[in-house]
Amino acid sequence: MALNLSERLGRSRRSKQSSAVVARKTTPSQVLVQIEEVGVGSYWATDADGQLIYLSSRAIQSLGEGAKALIGSDITTIFGEVDLDDRDQVATRPLGFSLVSKSKIDDHIVKITLPTSPEGDKCTTRWWRISGRPYHDHEGSFGGYRGNCTDITGEFQQQQDINRQSQYDELTGLANRRRLNGRLKTLLSSFQASGRSAALMMLDLDRFKAVNDTMGHPAGDELLKQVADRLRSLVKDRGEVGRLGGDEFQIILPDMDDRGELGELAGRIIQMISQPYSINGRRAIIGTSVGIAIAPFDGLESDDLNGAVDLALYAAKEGGRGTFRFYTAQLKEEASKGALLQEDLHDALEQGELVLNYQPLVDPNTNIVKCFEALMRWTTAEGVAISPSVFIPVAEQSDLIIKLGNWALGQACRDAAKWPDDIRIAVNVSAKQFMNADFCRCVAKALKNSGLAPERLELEITESVFVGEVGSVDTTFKALKDMGVRLALDDFGTGYSSLGYLKRAPFDKIKIDQSFVRGCTLSGDTNPAIISAIVALAGALNMQTVAEGVEAMDELELVKQRGADLVQGYIFSKALSQKEVVTKFEQGELTFEPSGPARYRSDRQTVFRKIGLIHEDHYYDVMLRNISKSGARIEGLDNVPSGTQAVLDLGSGQLAVCTVENTGKGSQGVSFEVPLVSDGADGLVTTRRISPYTLAEAGMPLSALGPGAYTMPKQIAGKVGLPKFVQLPIGSEAA
């Protein structure tokens, strides 16, 4: 039955009155519960001390029953910051900062980790987006935070996966170029503000292309993954390893500037990467070279540092591969000189400027020579002697090393044919020359043209020849042994060392690298044990051993006691010309008497460059004449008593604390408080440098400092005061 108008209005009034009664009976807390029930939000609250005092039921449901145990815990231990790897997708200021400053919190993403087992060895992680406001009571006192939260775990993890795909290399799982560049820029920017340092390493793989070509791209991919695993295991949590692309890798090492430590790590990387790989039942061997640059010394910006480390890597590869190199300001100049030197070297070979000299290998028990090693020497038409350490690496960058090697092989055989029949000739063979398809034919031709008996020829091969296709290496070895020539493994114990080479290759001799001989008589040195182990290993395999680089009488005595069959080094003779060798034989002399210092002392490099000496409040100019790891000789000062402590300014922020050990007219010998370390090539450097930030604080703007090229201003190095020593003219002033 239809209702009339007055009845309908009456019912409407009664309905509104009923709703009002219900509204009056509903409390704010009930409203919050009802909001949660329909899935609108979840809530949390803390007290004034930052302890969690409330989690709504929906919040507890999000975390699981273990969430109830969180009540009473400090909020900063519950709401964890997002991992550094995920920061790119998260807003900013740390939560702790907002809580301490009692600021508002808006859409801050936090990570909550709860144990899911009684032992605590299993956990679950959820991500929340939280907001909150500081609460003040009616008296204005701070009473904690009141906030809401939303569980965004699914959304966050999905975004995390997307971000990781854009930040990490799909094949190896390492950081990719984009992530590395971003991390380096961020790191350098923040480290500039705090005056901290960071090191950058770059490496690429030697002979990786050969693996790809001979074993296929899937094998190449598997090799890259194994390389990545080895790098991770070496670097651990000291830094971040990334793959730039192809076979190039980069390592960022925060708060590392000790060049001794960095050189050690680079050496271990080279050794580890160079060990054999097993890929689908087949064996592959590669190698690597490493460049190292350090901020802020070699660059303040990421582009500067990347450019510096790239040059360092190039220098390491030029140095013969399987080495590391620190960036120096001279590398840019050396790179441009290398191209010119290559042209000159090609002309030198054509014009007969290259000659071979011969260093004897002597039986230490009888002093009778058994063999000579051919060593290449280059003197230009202008009479300038170019060191092999300079021109050989340049030749190895092109096929010129093959031409040089073949020339040396032929010349050495012709010269040796004029010696007594029981004296052998040893010729160095580069990896490129050895792997060349015509190598065995060249050896046969050299023997035939010279008339030299095959058993009198020894080919000295470094371990780098194994960095390639194993089958072709074995084929070459077999062909050489079929000819009757002897094989020697040179520089054993360095580079790509592996006992597997000795098991596979038919070597007749092992040469113990001079790095194990130098300083082997010093107290606490472990090299004598290594020498003994190599000699014992060679004996078990029916191979001879040669101790290289012996220069002092105590070293000679030690290698004799340890059983080395032959000794090579200045203790017996420097390299001789063919004329000197022939004259000696014509006179019936087959012995070389040892002659040298009684005891080993650190290698001294002859140099001639201007440096600084700081003593008390004065800065002096001196000339550096020679330098070793443990000390140096300087000229340019007089009236300097023995025992004087000073600091040598070697340039590029390198300060070496030293003590004057002996003094003469205008010349002093000093010893270093902290030994210098190798720069990866033939140079020596301090383990640490004075930071450009320190110079900036003293008045030199950072913008004035080029990568690695800055020098210490005298007014910063030491205040100008009354000198205690007499400054003598040096260099052009002396002239």
Stockholm file with secondary structure:
# STOCKHOLM 1.0

chainA/1-735         MALNLSERLGRSRRSKQSSAVVARKTTPSQVLVQIEEVGVGSYWATDADGQLIYLSSRAIQSLGEGAKALIGSDITTIFGEVDLDDRDQVATRPLGFSLVSKSKIDDHIVKITLPTSPEGDKCTTRWWRISGRPYHDHEGSFGGYRGNCTDITGEFQQQQDINRQSQYDELTGLANRRRLNGRLKTLLSSFQASGRSAALMMLDLDRFKAVNDTMGHPAGDELLKQVADRLRSLVKDRGEVGRLGGDEFQIILPDMDDRGELGELAGRIIQMISQPYSINGRRAIIGTSVGIAIAPFDGLESDDLNGAVDLALYAAKEGGRGTFRFYTAQLKEEASKGALLQEDLHDALEQGELVLNYQPLVDPNTNIVKCFEALMRWTTAEGVAISPSVFIPVAEQSDLIIKLGNWALGQACRDAAKWPDDIRIAVNVSAKQFMNADFCRCVAKALKNSGLAPERLELEITESVFVGEVGSVDTTFKALKDMGVRLALDDFGTGYSSLGYLKRAPFDKIKIDQSFVRGCTLSGDTNPAIISAIVALAGALNMQTVAEGVEAMDELELVKQRGADLVQGYIFSKALSQKEVVTKFEQGELTFEPSGPARYRSDRQTVFRKIGLIHEDHYYDVMLRNISKSGARIEGLDNVPSGTQAVLDLGSGQLAVCTVENTGKGSQGVSFEVPLVSDGADGLVTTRRISPYTLAEAGMPLSALGPGAYTMPKQIAGKVGLPKFVQLPIGSEAA
#=GR chainA/1-735 SS CCCCHHHHHHHHHHHHHHHHHHHHHCCHHHHHHHHHHTTSCEEEEECTTSBEEEECHHHHHHHCGGGGGGTTSBHHHHSBCCCGGGGGGSCCSCHHHHHHHTCCEEEEEEEEEEECSTTSCCEEEEEEEEEEEEEECTTCCEEEEEEEEEECHHHHHHHHHHHHHHHBCTTTCSBCHHHHHHHHHHHHHHHHHHTCCEEEEEEEEETHHHHHHHHCHHHHHHHHHHHHHHHHHHHGGGSEEEEEETTEEEEEEETCCCHHHHHHHHHHHHHHHTSCEEETTEEECCEEEEEEEEETTSCSSHHHHHHHHHHHHHHHHHTTSSCEEECCTTHHHHHHHHHHHHHHHHHHHHTTCEEEEEEEEECTTTCBEEEEEEEEEEECTTSCEECHHHHHHHHHTSTHHHHHHHHHHHHHHHHHTTSCTTCEEEEEECHHHHHSTTHHHHHHHHHHHHTCCGGGEEEEECGGGGSSCHHHHHHHHHHHHHHTCEEEEEEETSSSCCHHHHHHSCCSEEEECHHHHTTTTSTTCSHHHHHHHHHHHHHHTTCEEEECCCCSHHHHHHHHHTTCSEECSTTTCCCBCHHHHHHHHHTTCCBCCCCSCSSCCCCCEEEEEEEEEEETTEEEEEEEEEECSSEEEEESEESCCTTCEEEEEEETTEEEEEEEEEEETTEEEEEESSCCEECSSSCEECSCCCCHHHHHHTTCCGGGCCTTTCCCCHHHHSCCCCCSSEECCCTTTTC
#=GC SS_cons         CCCCHHHHHHHHHHHHHHHHHHHHHCCHHHHHHHHHHTTSCEEEEECTTSBEEEECHHHHHHHCGGGGGGTTSBHHHHSBCCCGGGGGGSCCSCHHHHHHHTCCEEEEEEEEEEECSTTSCCEEEEEEEEEEEEEECTTCCEEEEEEEEEECHHHHHHHHHHHHHHHBCTTTCSBCHHHHHHHHHHHHHHHHHHTCCEEEEEEEEETHHHHHHHHCHHHHHHHHHHHHHHHHHHHGGGSEEEEEETTEEEEEEETCCCHHHHHHHHHHHHHHHTSCEEETTEEECCEEEEEEEEETTSCSSHHHHHHHHHHHHHHHHHTTSSCEEECCTTHHHHHHHHHHHHHHHHHHHHTTCEEEEEEEEECTTTCBEEEEEEEEEEECTTSCEECHHHHHHHHHTSTHHHHHHHHHHHHHHHHHTTSCTTCEEEEEECHHHHHSTTHHHHHHHHHHHHTCCGGGEEEEECGGGGSSCHHHHHHHHHHHHHHTCEEEEEEETSSSCCHHHHHHSCCSEEEECHHHHTTTTSTTCSHHHHHHHHHHHHHHTTCEEEECCCCSHHHHHHHHHTTCSEECSTTTCCCBCHHHHHHHHHTTCCBCCCCSCSSCCCCCEEEEEEEEEEETTEEEEEEEEEECSSEEEEESEESCCTTCEEEEEEETTEEEEEEEEEEETTEEEEEESSCCEECSSSCEECSCCCCHHHHHHTTCCGGGCCTTTCCCCHHHHSCCCCCSSEECCCTTTTC
//
